């Protein structure tokens, strides 16, 4: 007996519906699409945190350069007595992995009392330092504020675009 062609098609359809060869790939594609956005967020937040740490490093490099140029040679207060300190601080900050995208937005020098946190009395040159409550003499501290504009890689889907930009960090170091 000869079978009609539609019987063959019915068997093919039944075989296709019962097969599970591509099920794992389809499930993987669905799960991967759900995990893509959290993975992109982790990458962007990680890059933001790295940029913030490198900006801390840049600001610290700037004040260390001021210390090495001015405090070691006895040219304190640095801002008035140490020529070229502002340019040297900017160059030191830009000689870090963030490069020229770092800018030193401000520098200042103040008399501060050492402790867990610095308690500053005022700018050097306009303030007469008084003894600290701990009995220690106030020191001449230099401050550098560095700025870096962070741009998220995946701005449309990342929570990192909600984080503060530009990133601004301040570092300080005792000169005397």
C-alpha positions as CSV (number, residue, x, y, z in Angstrom):
1,X,0.0,0.0,0.0
2,X,1.2,3.4,-0.9
3,X,1.2,6.2,1.7
4,X,0.0,9.6,0.8
5,X,2.4,12.5,1.1
6,X,0.6,14.3,3.9
7,X,1.3,11.3,6.2
8,X,5.0,11.9,5.8
9,X,4.6,15.5,6.8
10,X,2.6,14.6,9.9
11,X,5.5,12.3,11.1
12,X,8.1,15.1,10.5
13,X,6.0,17.6,12.5
14,X,5.6,15.1,15.4
15,X,9.4,14.4,15.4
16,X,10.1,18.2,15.5
17,X,7.8,18.9,18.4
18,X,9.3,16.1,20.5
19,X,13.0,16.9,19.8
20,X,15.0,18.8,22.4
21,X,18.2,19.5,20.5
22,X,18.0,23.3,20.5
23,X,16.2,23.8,23.9
24,X,19.4,24.4,25.8
25,X,20.6,27.0,23.4
26,X,17.3,28.8,23.4
27,X,17.2,28.8,27.2
28,X,20.8,30.1,27.4
29,X,19.9,33.0,25.0
30,X,17.0,34.0,27.2
31,X,18.9,33.9,30.4
32,X,21.9,35.7,28.9
33,X,19.7,38.6,27.8
34,X,18.5,38.9,31.3
35,X,22.0,38.9,32.8
36,X,23.5,41.4,30.2
37,X,22.4,44.6,32.0
38,X,23.7,43.6,35.5
39,X,27.0,42.6,34.0
40,X,27.3,45.9,32.1
41,X,26.5,47.7,35.4
42,X,29.2,45.8,37.2
43,X,31.7,46.8,34.5
44,X,30.8,50.5,34.6
45,X,30.7,50.8,38.4
46,X,34.1,49.0,38.5
47,X,35.6,51.5,36.0
48,X,34.1,54.4,38.0
49,X,35.7,53.1,41.3
50,X,39.0,52.6,39.5
51,X,38.9,56.2,38.2
52,X,38.1,57.5,41.7
53,X,41.1,55.6,43.2
54,X,43.4,56.8,40.4
55,X,42.2,60.4,41.1
56,X,43.1,60.0,44.8
57,X,46.5,58.8,43.6
58,X,46.8,61.8,41.2
59,X,45.9,64.3,44.0
60,X,48.4,62.7,46.3
61,X,51.1,62.8,43.7
62,X,50.5,66.5,43.3
63,X,51.0,67.3,47.0
64,X,54.0,64.9,47.2
65,X,55.6,66.9,44.4
66,X,55.0,70.1,46.3
67,X,56.6,68.6,49.4
68,X,59.7,67.4,47.4
69,X,60.2,70.8,45.7
70,X,59.5,73.0,48.6
71,X,59.6,71.4,52.1
72,X,62.9,69.5,51.4
73,X,64.6,72.7,50.2
74,X,63.2,74.8,53.1
75,X,61.0,77.0,50.8
76,X,58.0,77.1,53.1
77,X,55.3,78.5,52.8
78,X,55.3,76.9,49.4
79,X,52.7,79.0,47.6
80,X,54.6,82.2,48.2
81,X,58.2,81.0,48.4
82,X,58.5,78.1,46.0
83,X,58.4,79.1,42.3
84,X,56.7,76.9,39.8
85,X,55.1,74.7,42.5
86,X,51.6,74.9,40.9
87,X,52.8,73.8,37.5
88,X,54.9,71.0,39.0
89,X,51.8,69.8,41.0
90,X,49.7,69.7,37.8
91,X,52.4,67.9,35.9
92,X,52.7,65.3,38.7
93,X,49.0,64.7,38.8
94,X,48.9,64.2,35.0
95,X,51.8,61.8,35.2
96,X,49.5,59.1,36.6
97,X,47.4,56.5,34.6
98,X,44.5,59.0,34.1
99,X,46.9,61.3,32.2
100,X,45.9,64.7,30.9
101,X,42.2,64.1,31.8
102,X,43.1,65.1,35.4
103,X,43.1,68.7,36.3
104,X,44.2,70.4,39.5
105,X,41.3,72.7,40.2
106,X,42.7,74.3,43.4
107,X,45.7,74.4,45.7
108,X,45.8,76.0,49.1
109,X,48.1,76.1,52.1
110,X,46.8,76.3,55.7
111,X,47.9,76.0,59.3
112,X,46.2,72.8,60.6
113,X,46.3,70.8,63.8
114,X,47.2,67.2,63.3
115,X,44.9,64.5,64.7
116,X,42.4,61.9,63.4
117,X,41.1,64.7,61.2
118,X,42.8,67.9,60.3
119,X,41.5,70.9,62.1
120,X,42.6,73.9,60.0
121,X,43.0,77.4,61.5
122,X,43.3,79.4,58.2
123,X,45.4,80.2,55.2
124,X,49.2,80.5,55.5
125,X,50.2,84.1,55.3
126,X,46.9,85.6,56.5
127,X,46.6,83.6,59.8
128,X,48.8,83.6,62.8
129,X,48.8,80.0,64.0
130,X,47.9,79.2,67.6
131,X,48.6,76.1,69.6
132,X,46.3,73.1,69.0
133,X,44.0,71.9,71.7
134,X,46.2,68.8,72.0
135,X,49.2,71.0,72.8
136,X,50.9,70.3,69.5
137,X,52.1,73.0,67.3
138,X,50.1,73.5,64.1
139,X,51.7,72.5,60.9
140,X,51.8,74.0,57.4
141,X,49.7,71.7,55.2
142,X,49.3,72.0,51.4
143,X,46.1,70.9,49.8
144,X,45.4,69.9,46.2
145,X,42.0,69.3,44.7
146,X,42.0,67.2,41.5
147,X,39.1,66.7,39.1
148,X,38.4,64.0,36.5
149,X,35.4,63.7,34.2
150,X,34.1,60.2,34.2
151,X,32.1,58.9,31.2
152,X,30.3,55.6,31.5
153,X,30.9,53.0,28.8
154,X,27.3,51.9,28.7
155,X,25.5,55.2,29.4
156,X,22.0,54.1,28.4
157,X,21.8,51.1,30.7
158,X,24.3,51.7,33.4
159,X,23.6,53.0,36.9
160,X,27.1,54.5,36.8
161,X,25.7,57.4,34.8
162,X,23.9,58.4,38.0
163,X,27.1,58.6,39.9
164,X,28.8,62.0,40.5
165,X,30.8,63.3,37.6
166,X,33.2,65.0,37.5
167,X,34.9,63.1,40.3
168,X,36.6,65.6,42.7
169,X,39.2,64.5,45.3
170,X,41.4,66.4,47.7
171,X,44.7,65.3,49.1
172,X,46.9,67.0,51.8
173,X,50.4,66.8,53.1
174,X,52.3,68.5,55.9
175,X,55.1,70.7,54.7
176,X,56.5,71.8,58.1
